[in-house]
Amino acid sequence: MQTLPTGEQEFINIRNRNSLYIDKTAFAYQLMTSHNYYFLSRPRRFGKSLFVNTLKEIFLGNKQHFKGLFIEDKIEWKKYPVIYIDFSKIDFRNAGLYNAIKIELSRIAKSYKILLEENSLGLKFKELIEKLHESTGEQVVILVDEYDKPITEYLENGKVASEQRDILKSFYSIIKGSSAHLRFFFLTGISRFSKVSVFSDLNNLVDLTFQKKYNNICGYTPEDLNTHFADRITLAAQENKMSIEECKAKIKEWYNGYSWDGENRVYNPFSILNFFGDNTFKNYWFATGTPTFLIKLLRPSFRFNLENIPVSPAAFDNYKVEKLEPIALLFQTGYLTVKSISATNTYILDYPNREVENSLMQYLLVDYARKSDSAIIYDSIISSIQNHNLELFIETMNLLFSSIPSHLFIRKKESYFHSILFIALKLAGFYISAEVNQAVGRLDAVLGYQNRIYVMEFKLDESADVALAQIHKRNYAKAYLNQNKEIYLLGINFSSVLKKVEDWKIEKI
């Protein structure tokens, strides 16, 4: 078997070492023959850098590295001058973004034996483009990877992030006026700071992010797994003592699910490569970047239910440094993905897979309850639900509430109690839906387990009777009848004074 290119972003290194390369050059060919200016947004560790690097080698005319790939005999191979900037690798933290870009432009100019005389950032960039065209006789190719890194690195500091954005805006402002000198422009990043921000002067960019034909431009398709990883799936199945079909299903559950068109879904390449490296089902992608800032954004509203969230397309176009929207940011960064798109063009967002959902739930519980080592609590929750022991369940939840430091406990928010209960059940592996919309109102939670359904209503500083009365009055259980399952109505009252479940009642229909 070919070696796995885990973490490798250099196309030539992969090809020279005979590592596994999933051929994406058909997309490169389509881009080269369709338009000249593009933008692509994808989450981190998703193959953007490798694709940009592949484009670089194509435009440098290095045909010898593309033997056997789609594009090998599809284009006239010629060498173009390439300006290739990876913002994750320039030293903007120490040198400052303005100076770091100037240093990078001078380095590129030196590699082409060009002397730059202009001093300002935009004019220096324009001068480099024009002199490259003049000295080589060929139009210039500009490839920018991780363009938004200098902004996203400072999202917790709005002032610095805005300053970085303004520098980038002035840098890119000369692109449109340099079109006569440009053969191809390709920009990638995680987020799209649009309209009045970075892209206001780049309104000629074709945004590939949601185009169906480019959904699979990064990531691995199910066909890729069956074709290129068949032998490794067999080994993983043997090592995990399961059938090949069971192994495929579990790999899909853990690492598949990313979509930008609501139909086609791809696997996270970083997670897949790491999984086949040790054949263990665990968190790989999520562990490479703790979403501390994202958790802080979610905390004020205690946004714990991140399933089936409807958003309009405008939510993706109004991405501003000054006013970050948590849901849009969660989507851009890969913690949510497009589950479906309705007939009215509403996007339904959800977790892509188990790896992301479980990991994000763990971070939320740590942030909301400061509980990182909860194995005993999870075991107790599992046992209580499996055995229909609601007394044990309430005792366990109260144990969890009591462990939260007083200065962190937010007593006056029902959503705070609700969120911790929801997250704990999720992490224990149960299927629970929260804030379920019905024609008669919004039901707090529904938990399904085997032949049982628990319809739950929560109150703060009232009573379990009041909670049960609301379930009856609004007939919340009606939607779950005729399923040949036992239906239980569970009313829970939290006490903000005692910091616990003070009162609970259960009824069976």
LUMPAPA-894778 format. One record per residue (C-alpha): residue number from 1; residue in one letter; z, y, x. Coordinates in Angstrom, 2 decimals, m for minus. Layout:
BEGIN
(NUM; A; (Z; Y; X))
...
***
This chain:
BEGIN
(1; M; (0.00; 0.00; 0.00))
(2; Q; (m0.66; 3.59; 1.08))
(3; T; (2.35; 5.61; 2.14))
(4; L; (3.82; 8.02; m0.39))
(5; P; (3.30; 11.73; 0.39))
(6; T; (6.75; 12.73; m0.87))
(7; G; (7.25; 16.46; m0.33))
(8; E; (3.92; 16.83; 1.53))
(9; Q; (1.86; 19.88; 0.55))
(10; E; (m0.82; 19.82; 3.25))
(11; F; (m4.02; 18.16; 2.02))
(12; I; (m5.28; 17.32; 5.53))
(13; N; (m1.99; 15.67; 6.50))
(14; I; (m2.17; 13.40; 3.45))
(15; R; (m5.77; 12.43; 4.17))
(16; N; (m5.30; 11.94; 7.93))
(17; R; (m2.26; 9.72; 7.42))
(18; N; (m4.00; 7.68; 4.72))
(19; S; (m1.25; 8.61; 2.29))
(20; L; (m1.77; 8.32; m1.44))
(21; Y; (m3.81; 11.23; m2.84))
(22; I; (m4.46; 11.53; m6.56))
(23; D; (m7.93; 13.10; m6.72))
(24; K; (m7.78; 16.54; m8.35))
(25; T; (m11.03; 17.83; m6.86))
(26; A; (m12.89; 17.55; m10.18))
(27; F; (m10.70; 20.44; m11.34))
(28; A; (m11.52; 22.36; m8.17))
(29; Y; (m15.24; 21.85; m8.79))
(30; Q; (m14.89; 23.01; m12.39))
(31; L; (m13.11; 26.18; m11.27))
(32; M; (m15.60; 26.96; m8.50))
(33; T; (m18.57; 26.68; m10.84))
(34; S; (m17.11; 28.45; m13.88))
(35; H; (m15.46; 31.74; m12.95))
(36; N; (m14.03; 33.63; m9.97))
(37; Y; (m10.52; 34.82; m10.86))
(38; Y; (m7.72; 32.48; m11.97))
(39; F; (m4.00; 32.22; m12.56))
(40; L; (m2.01; 28.99; m12.99))
(41; S; (1.65; 28.67; m13.96))
(42; R; (3.49; 25.39; m13.38))
(43; P; (7.13; 24.49; m12.61))
(44; R; (8.39; 24.04; m9.07))
(45; R; (7.68; 20.77; m7.26))
(46; F; (4.74; 20.05; m9.53))
(47; G; (1.80; 19.96; m7.12))
(48; K; (0.67; 23.60; m7.24))
(49; S; (0.91; 24.06; m3.49))
(50; L; (m1.04; 20.88; m2.76))
(51; F; (m3.80; 21.97; m5.14))
(52; V; (m4.01; 25.43; m3.54))
(53; N; (m4.09; 23.79; m0.11))
(54; T; (m6.90; 21.52; m1.29))
(55; L; (m8.88; 24.58; m2.42))
(56; K; (m8.36; 26.11; 1.01))
(57; E; (m9.89; 23.09; 2.78))
(58; I; (m12.83; 23.06; 0.37))
(59; F; (m13.64; 26.72; 0.98))
(60; L; (m13.20; 26.27; 4.74))
(61; G; (m16.02; 23.72; 4.50))
(62; N; (m14.03; 20.75; 5.79))
(63; K; (m16.20; 18.13; 4.07))
(64; Q; (m15.05; 15.34; 6.42))
(65; H; (m11.67; 15.21; 4.70))
(66; F; (m13.13; 14.69; 1.23))
(67; K; (m14.88; 11.37; 1.77))
(68; G; (m14.75; 9.31; m1.41))
(69; L; (m13.40; 12.14; m3.55))
(70; F; (m15.13; 13.58; m6.62))
(71; I; (m16.27; 16.80; m4.98))
(72; E; (m17.78; 15.22; m1.86))
(73; D; (m21.39; 15.31; m3.05))
(74; K; (m21.09; 17.97; m5.75))
(75; I; (m21.22; 21.21; m3.78))
(76; E; (m23.07; 22.84; m0.94))
(77; W; (m20.45; 22.75; 1.79))
(78; K; (m20.17; 26.09; 3.55))
(79; K; (m17.41; 28.00; 5.29))
(80; Y; (m15.88; 31.07; 3.68))
(81; P; (m13.26; 33.43; 5.13))
(82; V; (m9.97; 32.52; 3.43))
(83; I; (m6.89; 34.70; 2.91))
(84; Y; (m4.17; 32.15; 2.18))
(85; I; (m0.68; 33.48; 1.44))
(86; D; (2.28; 31.31; 0.51))
(87; F; (5.13; 33.58; m0.59))
(88; S; (7.66; 30.76; m0.24))
(89; K; (7.02; 30.82; 3.51))
(90; I; (6.93; 34.51; 4.37))
(91; D; (10.20; 36.08; 5.51))
(92; F; (10.71; 38.63; 2.72))
(93; R; (14.47; 38.02; 2.66))
(94; N; (15.07; 39.33; 6.18))
(95; A; (12.06; 41.58; 6.82))
(96; G; (11.84; 43.00; 3.31))
(97; L; (8.92; 42.18; 1.03))
(98; Y; (6.79; 45.21; 1.95))
(99; N; (7.05; 44.56; 5.69))
(100; A; (6.76; 40.79; 5.32))
(101; I; (3.41; 41.12; 3.53))
(102; K; (2.12; 43.56; 6.15))
(103; I; (3.12; 41.11; 8.89))
(104; E; (1.32; 38.29; 7.07))
(105; L; (m1.85; 40.35; 6.62))
(106; S; (m1.83; 41.22; 10.33))
(107; R; (m1.39; 37.55; 11.23))
(108; I; (m4.38; 36.55; 9.09))
(109; A; (m6.47; 39.39; 10.53))
(110; K; (m5.59; 38.30; 14.08))
(111; S; (m6.68; 34.72; 13.34))
(112; Y; (m10.15; 36.14; 12.49))
(113; K; (m10.07; 38.53; 15.48))
(114; I; (m9.91; 41.58; 13.21))
(115; L; (m7.90; 44.74; 13.94))
(116; L; (m6.36; 46.45; 10.93))
(117; E; (m5.87; 50.22; 11.10))
(118; E; (m4.59; 51.15; 7.65))
(119; N; (m0.84; 51.53; 7.23))
(120; S; (m0.08; 51.32; 3.51))
(121; L; (0.15; 47.85; 1.99))
(122; G; (m2.65; 48.11; m0.57))
(123; L; (m5.10; 49.79; 1.80))
(124; K; (m4.32; 47.26; 4.55))
(125; F; (m5.10; 44.40; 2.15))
(126; K; (m8.34; 46.10; 1.05))
(127; E; (m9.31; 46.68; 4.68))
(128; L; (m8.76; 43.02; 5.55))
(129; I; (m10.96; 41.88; 2.64))
(130; E; (m13.79; 44.25; 3.52))
(131; K; (m13.74; 43.52; 7.26))
(132; L; (m13.68; 39.76; 6.67))
(133; H; (m16.75; 40.06; 4.46))
(134; E; (m18.49; 42.27; 6.97))
(135; S; (m17.68; 40.16; 10.05))
(136; T; (m18.55; 36.76; 8.54))
(137; G; (m21.33; 37.71; 6.15))
(138; E; (m19.61; 35.68; 3.42))
(139; Q; (m17.54; 36.83; 0.48))
(140; V; (m13.79; 36.30; 0.81))
(141; V; (m11.65; 33.65; m0.86))
(142; I; (m8.06; 34.67; m1.70))
(143; L; (m5.50; 31.95; m2.43))
(144; V; (m1.94; 33.00; m3.28))
(145; D; (0.76; 30.38; m3.77))
(146; E; (4.20; 31.04; m5.30))
(147; Y; (3.28; 34.68; m5.92))
(148; D; (6.48; 35.24; m7.93))
(149; K; (8.93; 33.82; m5.39))
(150; P; (10.05; 37.30; m4.23))
(151; I; (10.87; 38.13; m7.88))
(152; T; (12.45; 34.89; m9.12))
(153; E; (14.64; 34.77; m6.01))
(154; Y; (16.41; 37.90; m7.25))
(155; L; (16.48; 37.49; m11.03))
(156; E; (20.26; 37.84; m11.03))
(157; N; (19.82; 41.31; m9.54))
(158; G; (17.53; 43.13; m11.96))
(159; K; (17.17; 46.22; m9.74))
(160; V; (15.96; 44.24; m6.72))
(161; A; (13.73; 42.03; m8.86))
(162; S; (12.08; 45.12; m10.37))
(163; E; (11.55; 46.62; m6.91))
(164; Q; (9.95; 43.39; m5.70))
(165; R; (7.72; 43.31; m8.77))
(166; D; (6.53; 46.87; m8.15))
(167; I; (5.65; 46.05; m4.53))
(168; L; (3.61; 43.05; m5.64))
(169; K; (1.89; 45.13; m8.30))
(170; S; (0.75; 47.69; m5.73))
(171; F; (m0.36; 44.86; m3.43))
(172; Y; (m2.56; 43.19; m6.08))
(173; S; (m3.85; 46.47; m7.50))
(174; I; (m6.79; 46.56; m5.06))
(175; I; (m8.16; 43.15; m6.11))
(176; K; (m10.16; 44.30; m9.10))
(177; G; (m11.87; 47.08; m7.14))
(178; S; (m12.79; 44.64; m4.36))
(179; S; (m14.82; 42.27; m6.55))
(180; A; (m18.02; 42.85; m4.57))
(181; H; (m16.32; 41.30; m1.54))
(182; L; (m14.70; 38.34; m3.29))
(183; R; (m16.04; 34.84; m3.89))
(184; F; (m12.89; 33.36; m5.46))
(185; F; (m9.33; 34.40; m6.33))
(186; F; (m6.63; 31.89; m7.29))
(187; L; (m2.99; 32.75; m7.91))
(188; T; (m0.15; 30.35; m8.72))
(189; G; (3.48; 30.75; m9.61))
(190; I; (6.22; 29.61; m11.94))
(191; S; (6.33; 32.66; m14.20))
(192; R; (3.87; 35.14; m15.60))
(193; F; (5.19; 38.68; m15.40))
(194; S; (2.49; 40.17; m17.57))
(195; K; (1.18; 43.25; m19.35))
(196; V; (3.15; 46.19; m17.98))
(197; S; (4.26; 44.41; m14.83))
(198; V; (2.52; 42.49; m12.04))
(199; F; (m0.65; 41.62; m13.93))
(200; S; (m1.48; 44.99; m15.48))
(201; D; (m4.15; 45.60; m12.82))
(202; L; (m5.38; 41.99; m12.89))
(203; N; (m6.67; 41.81; m16.44))
(204; N; (m9.75; 39.92; m15.28))
(205; L; (m7.72; 36.81; m14.47))
(206; V; (m8.44; 33.65; m16.43))
(207; D; (m5.07; 32.12; m17.28))
(208; L; (m5.34; 28.32; m16.99))
(209; T; (m1.75; 27.65; m18.02))
(210; F; (m2.39; 26.62; m21.64))
(211; Q; (m6.04; 25.61; m21.42))
(212; K; (m6.33; 22.03; m22.65))
(213; K; (m8.97; 21.00; m20.13))
(214; Y; (m6.61; 22.00; m17.30))
(215; N; (m3.43; 20.42; m18.70))
(216; N; (m3.60; 17.68; m16.04))
(217; I; (m4.54; 19.91; m13.10))
(218; C; (m1.08; 19.17; m11.65))
(219; G; (1.10; 16.13; m12.26))
(220; Y; (0.22; 12.46; m12.71))
(221; T; (m1.38; 11.09; m15.87))
(222; P; (m0.52; 7.67; m17.39))
(223; E; (m3.89; 6.48; m16.07))
(224; D; (m2.92; 7.63; m12.57))
(225; L; (0.22; 5.50; m12.73))
(226; N; (m1.64; 2.40; m13.94))
(227; T; (m4.38; 2.85; m11.33))
(228; H; (m2.56; 4.03; m8.20))
(229; F; (0.98; 2.71; m8.69))
(230; A; (0.40; m0.73; m10.22))
(231; D; (1.79; m2.65; m7.23))
(232; R; (4.77; m0.31; m6.96))
(233; I; (5.54; m0.70; m10.68))
(234; T; (5.62; m4.47; m10.16))
(235; L; (8.06; m4.10; m7.26))
(236; A; (10.23; m1.64; m9.23))
(237; A; (10.33; m4.05; m12.19))
(238; Q; (11.43; m6.90; m9.94))
(239; E; (14.11; m4.83; m8.24))
(240; N; (15.48; m3.56; m11.57))
(241; K; (15.29; m7.03; m13.14))
(242; M; (13.02; m6.07; m16.01))
(243; S; (9.51; m6.85; m17.20))
(244; I; (6.59; m4.69; m16.11))
(245; E; (6.25; m3.24; m19.62))
(246; E; (9.98; m2.47; m19.78))
(247; C; (9.75; m0.78; m16.38))
(248; K; (6.76; 1.33; m17.47))
(249; A; (8.59; 2.38; m20.62))
(250; K; (11.68; 3.42; m18.66))
(251; I; (9.63; 5.35; m16.07))
(252; K; (7.96; 7.16; m18.97))
(253; E; (11.31; 7.93; m20.60))
(254; W; (12.72; 9.35; m17.37))
(255; Y; (9.82; 11.23; m15.78))
(256; N; (6.90; 11.74; m18.19))
(257; G; (6.55; 14.29; m20.99))
(258; Y; (5.33; 17.56; m19.47))
(259; S; (2.62; 19.20; m21.56))
(260; W; (1.01; 22.59; m22.00))
(261; D; (m1.29; 21.66; m24.88))
(262; G; (1.12; 19.57; m26.96))
(263; E; (m1.08; 16.47; m26.70))
(264; N; (m1.69; 15.35; m23.12))
(265; R; (1.41; 14.57; m21.07))
(266; V; (1.92; 14.18; m17.35))
(267; Y; (4.58; 12.80; m15.04))
(268; N; (6.47; 14.97; m12.61))
(269; P; (4.85; 13.99; m9.26))
(270; F; (7.93; 14.79; m7.17))
(271; S; (10.14; 12.55; m9.31))
(272; I; (7.57; 9.74; m9.41))
(273; L; (7.12; 9.69; m5.63))
(274; N; (10.87; 9.70; m5.07))
(275; F; (11.43; 7.00; m7.69))
(276; F; (8.94; 4.65; m6.05))
(277; G; (10.58; 5.45; m2.73))
(278; D; (13.82; 3.72; m3.72))
(279; N; (13.11; 2.21; m7.19))
(280; T; (16.23; 3.76; m8.69))
(281; F; (16.27; 5.61; m12.00))
(282; K; (18.06; 8.87; m11.32))
(283; N; (17.62; 12.61; m11.12))
(284; Y; (15.23; 13.74; m8.36))
(285; W; (13.40; 16.91; m9.47))
(286; F; (16.39; 18.54; m11.12))
(287; A; (18.56; 18.06; m8.05))
(288; T; (16.21; 20.20; m5.93))
(289; G; (17.27; 23.38; m7.73))
(290; T; (20.47; 24.03; m9.67))
(291; P; (19.62; 26.35; m12.59))
(292; T; (22.78; 28.46; m12.19))
(293; F; (21.12; 31.65; m13.36))
(294; L; (19.56; 29.91; m16.36))
(295; I; (22.95; 28.57; m17.43))
(296; K; (24.38; 32.09; m17.23))
(297; L; (21.61; 33.33; m19.52))
(298; L; (22.39; 30.61; m22.06))
(299; R; (26.15; 31.12; m21.98))
(300; P; (26.59; 34.33; m24.05))
(301; S; (25.08; 32.72; m27.16))
(302; F; (26.21; 29.18; m26.23))
(303; R; (22.66; 27.95; m26.62))
(304; F; (23.25; 24.20; m26.33))
(305; N; (20.66; 22.87; m28.77))
(306; L; (17.35; 23.05; m26.91))
(307; E; (15.34; 20.64; m29.05))
(308; N; (12.38; 21.45; m31.31))
(309; I; (12.50; 25.19; m30.67))
(310; P; (9.67; 27.12; m32.38))
(311; V; (8.22; 30.06; m30.44))
(312; S; (5.14; 32.20; m30.87))
(313; P; (2.52; 32.54; m28.10))
(314; A; (3.71; 36.12; m27.64))
(315; A; (6.94; 34.76; m26.14))
(316; F; (4.97; 33.71; m23.05))
(317; D; (3.20; 37.06; m22.69))
(318; N; (6.25; 39.31; m22.89))
(319; Y; (7.99; 38.05; m19.77))
(320; K; (9.80; 41.04; m18.27))
(321; V; (12.23; 41.31; m15.39))
(322; E; (14.27; 43.90; m17.29))
(323; K; (14.77; 41.66; m20.33))
(324; L; (14.63; 37.97; m19.59))
(325; E; (14.43; 35.63; m22.58))
(326; P; (16.28; 32.34; m21.86))
(327; I; (13.89; 30.11; m23.82))
(328; A; (10.76; 31.56; m22.21))
(329; L; (12.39; 31.22; m18.80))
(330; L; (13.43; 27.61; m19.48))
(331; F; (9.83; 26.81; m20.39))
(332; Q; (8.30; 28.56; m17.38))
(333; T; (10.66; 26.80; m15.00))
(334; G; (10.06; 23.34; m16.48))
(335; Y; (13.30; 22.62; m18.32))
(336; L; (11.41; 22.77; m21.62))
(337; T; (7.83; 21.79; m22.37))
(338; V; (5.35; 21.95; m25.25))
(339; K; (6.12; 19.14; m27.66))
(340; S; (3.46; 20.18; m30.16))
(341; I; (1.47; 23.13; m31.47))
(342; S; (1.38; 23.74; m35.21))
(343; A; (m1.62; 24.67; m37.32))
(344; T; (m0.34; 28.26; m37.31))
(345; N; (m0.29; 28.25; m33.47))
(346; T; (3.49; 28.01; m33.22))
(347; Y; (4.64; 26.23; m30.07))
(348; I; (7.41; 23.65; m30.48))
(349; L; (9.40; 23.36; m27.25))
(350; D; (11.63; 20.45; m26.25))
(351; Y; (12.98; 18.64; m23.20))
(352; P; (10.18; 16.86; m21.32))
(353; N; (12.19; 13.74; m20.46))
(354; R; (15.55; 12.10; m19.90))
(355; E; (15.89; 13.32; m16.30))
(356; V; (15.77; 16.95; m17.34))
(357; E; (17.80; 16.65; m20.55))
(358; N; (20.69; 14.69; m19.03))
(359; S; (20.84; 16.87; m15.95))
(360; L; (20.76; 20.13; m17.88))
(361; M; (23.47; 18.84; m20.24))
(362; Q; (25.67; 18.05; m17.24))
(363; Y; (25.27; 21.57; m15.88))
(364; L; (26.02; 23.06; m19.29))
(365; L; (29.20; 21.00; m19.60))
(366; V; (30.32; 22.06; m16.13))
(367; D; (29.68; 25.70; m17.01))
(368; Y; (31.19; 25.65; m20.51))
(369; A; (34.12; 23.34; m19.78))
(370; R; (34.37; 23.13; m15.97))
(371; K; (34.25; 19.37; m16.31))
(372; S; (32.17; 17.71; m13.59))
(373; D; (33.84; 14.29; m13.34))
(374; S; (33.87; 13.00; m16.91))
(375; A; (33.24; 9.25; m16.57))
(376; I; (36.48; 8.27; m18.34))
(377; I; (35.80; 10.68; m21.20))
(378; Y; (32.23; 9.41; m21.60))
(379; D; (33.43; 5.80; m21.67))
(380; S; (35.98; 6.67; m24.32))
(381; I; (33.40; 8.51; m26.44))
(382; I; (31.00; 5.56; m26.19))
(383; S; (33.72; 3.11; m27.21))
(384; S; (34.86; 5.27; m30.13))
(385; I; (31.39; 5.56; m31.67))
(386; Q; (30.39; 1.98; m30.97))
(387; N; (33.54; 0.74; m32.70))
(388; H; (33.59; 3.38; m35.44))
(389; N; (36.97; 4.53; m34.17))
(390; L; (37.03; 8.19; m35.21))
(391; E; (40.68; 8.62; m34.25))
(392; L; (39.82; 7.73; m30.66))
(393; F; (36.81; 10.06; m30.79))
(394; I; (38.94; 13.04; m31.89))
(395; E; (41.64; 12.21; m29.32))
(396; T; (39.00; 12.10; m26.59))
(397; M; (37.48; 15.42; m27.61))
(398; N; (40.93; 17.01; m27.63))
(399; L; (41.52; 15.62; m24.16))
(400; L; (38.31; 17.31; m23.05))
(401; F; (39.28; 20.62; m24.71))
(402; S; (42.75; 20.51; m23.15))
(403; S; (41.28; 20.14; m19.66))
(404; I; (39.43; 23.45; m19.88))
(405; P; (41.22; 26.24; m17.97))
(406; S; (42.68; 28.82; m20.35))
(407; H; (40.81; 31.73; m18.77))
(408; L; (37.51; 29.99; m19.51))
(409; F; (38.30; 28.87; m23.02))
(410; I; (36.66; 31.03; m25.67))
(411; R; (38.88; 30.48; m28.68))
(412; K; (37.21; 32.68; m31.26))
(413; K; (33.74; 31.11; m31.21))
(414; E; (33.03; 28.06; m33.34))
(415; S; (29.83; 27.63; m31.30))
(416; Y; (31.94; 27.11; m28.17))
(417; F; (33.74; 24.07; m29.66))
(418; H; (30.50; 22.90; m31.22))
(419; S; (28.58; 23.12; m27.95))
(420; I; (31.09; 21.08; m25.95))
(421; L; (31.25; 18.35; m28.61))
(422; F; (27.44; 18.23; m28.79))
(423; I; (26.96; 18.07; m25.02))
(424; A; (29.64; 15.38; m24.58))
(425; L; (27.96; 13.15; m27.19))
(426; K; (24.56; 13.72; m25.62))
(427; L; (25.80; 12.82; m22.16))
(428; A; (27.44; 9.71; m23.58))
(429; G; (23.93; 8.63; m24.59))
(430; F; (24.00; 9.17; m28.35))
(431; Y; (21.23; 10.63; m30.46))
(432; I; (22.65; 13.76; m32.05))
(433; S; (20.81; 16.64; m33.71))
(434; A; (22.46; 20.04; m33.98))
(435; E; (21.92; 22.97; m36.30))
(436; V; (19.64; 20.92; m38.55))
(437; N; (17.71; 23.15; m40.94))
(438; Q; (17.56; 22.00; m44.53))
(439; A; (16.35; 23.71; m47.69))
(440; V; (19.97; 24.26; m48.76))
(441; G; (21.23; 25.57; m45.43))
(442; R; (21.88; 24.61; m41.82))
(443; L; (23.83; 21.43; m41.15))
(444; D; (25.96; 21.59; m38.02))
(445; A; (25.20; 18.11; m36.64))
(446; V; (23.91; 14.63; m37.44))
(447; L; (24.76; 11.62; m35.29))
(448; G; (22.94; 8.33; m35.71))
(449; Y; (24.14; 5.05; m34.24))
(450; Q; (22.81; 1.61; m35.23))
(451; N; (23.39; 1.25; m39.00))
(452; R; (25.54; 4.40; m39.29))
(453; I; (24.80; 8.07; m39.83))
(454; Y; (27.48; 10.72; m39.41))
(455; V; (26.86; 14.00; m41.23))
(456; M; (29.09; 16.62; m39.57))
(457; E; (30.24; 20.08; m40.51))
(458; F; (32.51; 22.20; m38.27))
(459; K; (34.91; 25.02; m39.08))
(460; L; (37.09; 27.29; m36.98))
(461; D; (40.60; 28.16; m38.18))
(462; E; (39.92; 26.93; m41.73))
(463; S; (40.30; 23.28; m42.75))
(464; A; (38.55; 19.92; m42.79))
(465; D; (38.59; 20.12; m46.60))
(466; V; (36.52; 23.29; m46.47))
(467; A; (34.03; 21.58; m44.12))
(468; L; (33.72; 18.55; m46.41))
(469; A; (33.38; 20.77; m49.47))
(470; Q; (30.40; 22.50; m47.85))
(471; I; (28.71; 19.14; m47.13))
(472; H; (29.13; 18.17; m50.78))
(473; K; (28.18; 21.56; m52.23))
(474; R; (24.94; 21.75; m50.27))
(475; N; (24.26; 18.03; m50.52))
(476; Y; (23.58; 17.76; m46.78))
(477; A; (23.60; 13.96; m46.88))
(478; K; (20.71; 13.72; m49.38))
(479; A; (18.08; 13.71; m46.63))
(480; Y; (19.61; 10.56; m45.09))
(481; L; (19.96; 8.41; m48.21))
(482; N; (17.70; 5.43; m48.89))
(483; Q; (17.58; 4.53; m45.18))
(484; N; (19.61; 1.35; m45.67))
(485; K; (22.37; 2.78; m43.49))
(486; E; (26.02; 3.63; m43.97))
(487; I; (26.51; 7.37; m44.50))
(488; Y; (29.74; 9.04; m43.35))
(489; L; (30.66; 12.66; m44.02))
(490; L; (32.81; 14.13; m41.25))
(491; G; (34.57; 17.47; m41.62))
(492; I; (36.16; 18.92; m38.47))
(493; N; (38.30; 22.02; m38.14))
(494; F; (38.93; 23.53; m34.69))
(495; S; (42.03; 25.59; m34.02))
(496; S; (41.53; 28.63; m31.78))
(497; V; (45.32; 28.83; m31.29))
(498; L; (45.95; 25.19; m30.39))
(499; K; (42.64; 24.83; m28.51))
(500; K; (41.86; 21.50; m30.17))
(501; V; (40.60; 19.69; m33.26))
(502; E; (43.49; 20.45; m35.60))
(503; D; (42.24; 18.73; m38.70))
(504; W; (39.52; 16.21; m39.56))
(505; K; (38.54; 14.09; m42.54))
(506; I; (35.94; 11.42; m43.09))
(507; E; (34.37; 10.06; m46.26))
(508; K; (31.94; 7.23; m46.78))
(509; I; (29.18; 7.58; m49.36))
***
